[in-house]
Amino acid sequence: MDTAGLEAELHAFAAARDWHRFHTPKNLAMALSVEVAELVEIFQWQTEAQANAIMQSDEARHVEQELADIAMYLVRLSTVLGVDLNRAVTDKLVMNAQKYPAPEA
């Protein structure tokens, strides 16, 4: 996963609107949480069958938009915190592989 281009684009987007002063770790974490909740709301009260078929429904575009919002806030938060998200994900995958070996899972 290479987020460098997206990081730069989000930084420029925020700079053009003078939003950096609002993009604090607390605010970005809260905004990320809200976007995740908006995704969850789409699935709320759906049966498993309805949830599994969501991308063939009228809600497909809405799901895509919420996922995009989540990804953008996550990348922006990692940038503001100085976290190399690519490295963090790679490191976490290695940890998960050690914690949950495939033959034993």
N, C-alpha and C positions, 0 to 999 in steps of 0.2 A: 504494500500500500504506500503510495507516494503522495503525500499531502502538500508538498512544497508549493505547487502552483495554486492550489486552493487557499493556502495560508496567505500567499501574496495578494491574491484577488480579494479576499475578505479584509485584509489589512487596508488595501487601497479603498475599498468600498466604505469602510468605517472612517477612514481619514477624510474622504471627500465630504462626509456628512458631520464631521467633528464629533464622532461617536466614541472616540477612544476614552474620553473622560467617563463614559457610562460603562465601558467594557472592563469592569473590574471582575476579579474571580468570583466574588459573591453574586454579582448581577448576572454574569454569564451562566453560572451554575444554576441559578434560579430559572433563568430563561430556558436552559436546556431541560430542566425538570418539567416546565410547563409544556414544552413541545412534546416530550415523551408522554405526558398526560393526554395531550390532544390525539396522539396516535392510539393510545390505550382506549380513549373514548370511542374511536371508530369501531373497535372490536367489542366494546361493552355490550353485553346482552346477546351477543351472537352465539349461535350454536357452533360446535366444532366444525360442522360441515359448512356453515356460512362463512366462518373465519377462514377456512381453507380455500374457499372460492372467492375471497374478497377481491382478488385482482381480476376477476372476470365480472365484477359488479360495477355499478355506478360509482362506487367509492374508490376505485383503483387510483384515479388521479389524486384524490385527497390523500391516500396512503403515501403516494410518491412525494407529494408536497411536504407532508409531515416528516418523512424520512430525510428529505433534503434539509429541512429546518434543523433536525436533530444533528445531522452530520456537520452542518455549518457551525452551529453553536459548539459542538464538541471540538472541532478543529480550532475555532477561535479561542475557546477556553484553554486548550493545550498550548496555543501560541502565547497567550497572555501569561500563562504560568511558566513558560519556558520549558515545557515538556516536549521532547521529540516523540511525537505520537507514533511514528513509524517504528522507532526503537522500542517504545513501550509495548506496542502490540506484539512485536516479534519476541521480546523477552517474555511476555505473558504466555504466548503460545508455547514456548519452550517449557515454562513452569507447568503449564497445564498438561503437556505431554508427559512430564515426569510424574506429576501427581495422579494422572489418569492414564496409565499405559494402555494402549489399544488391546493387547491380549487379555487384560484383566477387566476392561470396561464392559 
